[in-house]
Amino acid sequence: MSLGQSIGLVVFIVSLYILWQIRLVVLLIFTSVVLATAIDRLVRLLQRLHLKRGIAIALSITLLLALLVGFFLVVVPPFAEQLQQLVDRVPQGIEQLRGWATWLQDLIPEQVVEDLRGLRGFTQQLQSFATRLFGNFFTLFSNSLGIILNSLLVIVLTIMLLANPAPYRQGFILLFPSFYRRRVEDILQQCEFALGGWATGILFNMFVIAALSWIGLLLLQVPLSFANAILAGLLTFIPNLGPTLSVIPPMALALLDAPWKALAVLGLYVAIQQIESNVLTPIVMQKQVSLLPAITLASQVVFASFFGFLGLLLALPLLVVTQVWVKELLVKDVLNNWQRNESGNSRLAPVGKGDSAN
């Protein structure tokens, strides 16, 4: 290995180490890029109405902030009130469960009761785990100042990227060799198109899920049907985990009325999830972004393991961008150009200036 190659390898390893140390900042920047790409579609739509880009950006951001504030005004206060009612009814529910347990104990044979008592240790471990889980949950929310500062950083970066994206794009392209910069420009355009398609698909899914949830909860006469429907639509952003979390509030509210209603809410959300998984996602997402379900689920586990909750939240856009770069850079420009010479040794055919392997 030559001196230049050794220096290049050391620089590459050091760069990876630095990126890993600042991974949270990198994810926040990527979040801004995703938001800027999604909002840019709305900005371009407003520009078609003969509005200047600055005015279109201001209107788009104002509209999104108004929707965000409206969400908190519609959802948070009534949920807090209903949660207090639920907490007040917990002792009544415990007494009712004890009555059911006594009734079941009279019906179950003695041997089965003894076996169930053997599970007491497991129950205690489960209770200890639940205590630690709730402790971590409240610890997470105690760091609200950091969350607010990170959110402000993302908003500011998003506005900057929307206002003048060209210098940032060109700066990123300059990180690559001169012969490959036109190719990088093409890959970035494909990433932008893929992220825009993903944003369109996920917004459509959110709208349909929210509408179906609202109709179903209205028919079941569950309190806060509209707020729960909005929450279900927003949590669709997090595949697999989001629908599971969205069913908890309406089930808890349904328990205030009757146990059968809680089971009906669970059945409703399971049916909606089946429609979303088997009908909406294949039709919408495959037209916008071709993502395999198994790879999607695996990516959520991988990104959540490396980057925590933020990685889980950004798993799909990260996968979309990664898929484009792997397909264009690794497959087309590297693997498809890997050739063997007459002596049988493998070599990589260079990609010329502006070339794109097909």
Secondary structure by P-SEA (a helix, b strand, c coil): ccaaaaaaaaaaaaaaaaaaaaaaaaaaaaaaaaaaaaaaaaaaaaaaacccaaaaaaaaaaaaaaaaaaaaaaccaaaaaaaaaaaaaaaaaaaaaaaaaaaaaaaccaaaaaaaaaaaaaaaaaaaaaaaaaaaaaaaaaaaaaaaaaaaaaaaaaaaaaacaaaaaaaaaacccccaaaaaaaaaaaaaaaaaaaaaaaaaaaaaaaaaaaaaaaaacccaaaaaaaaaaaaccccaaaaaaaaaaaaaaaaaccaaaaaaaaaaaaaaaaaaacccccccccccccccaaaaaaaaaaaaacccaaaaaaaaaaaaaaaaaaacccccccccccccccccbbbbcccccccccc
